[in-house]
Amino acid sequence: MTQDPIRTTDDEARALARRLLAEMRHASLGTLDPGTGAPLVTRVAVQPDADGAPVLLLSGLSAHSHALAADPRAGLLIAATSARGDPMTHARLSLIGRAGQIASDPERRRLWLTRAPKARAYIDLPDFRFWRIEPISGLLNAGFGRAFRLGPQDMLKPPAD
């Protein structure tokens, strides 16, 4: 009988997943192409919302925006940003979620530009929208032989008391 290599989530895994989300600036986004149903993977700009959930800034002209509008199921691959050496040994989080457009407000815009000042060139274009990915589940690879299944409560910041 084969043993399941995926471990029970612990506090160290939760902290690593939350750190990856807090530090993310880019990710690989997986969507389903509306014309073929085939997977479509693209690289996108992403930042954490107040609770740590991924927020994307996407052009309405992009293939991934059309795909999310047709089917909100999405996957994100978030990898450690400052790691060197063999990328297959770096921490990474595969997040499964549902995407939805969210309103832009002055504070969201300000925070986005603080973290990504070059976005000033396109953030106010009429086709750009913010999308939030509501986490459903995740798979954290924390290094060789250290894989964890996560629920939303394991990835998002706990509510303040």
Secondary structure, DSSP 8 states (H G I E B T S, - for coil): -----EE---HHHHHHHHHHHHH-SEEEEEEE-TTT--EEEEEEEEEE-TTS-EEEEEETTSHHHHHHHH--EEEEEEE-SS--S-GGGS-EEEEEEEEEEE---HHHHHHHHHH-GGGGGTTTSTTEEEEEEEEEEEEEE-STT-EEEE-HHHHS-----
